[in-house]
């Protein structure tokens, strides 16, 4: 993902920074809806700690 801050207003820059930099994500999770639309979401420490099931992110072995 590339964001050109030169194309953004100061408020847009701030929004992008707080949504992507703080808190730092542990991982990016990409999911696909039944209709084919993709959703990219960050998995942060707060979300990870709230999961009751153990999950494995990565390439299957």
Buried (B, 14 or more C-beta within 10 A) or exposed (E): EEEEEEEEEEEEBEEEEEEEEEEEBBBEBEEEEEEEEEEEEBBBEEBEEEEEEEEEEEEEE
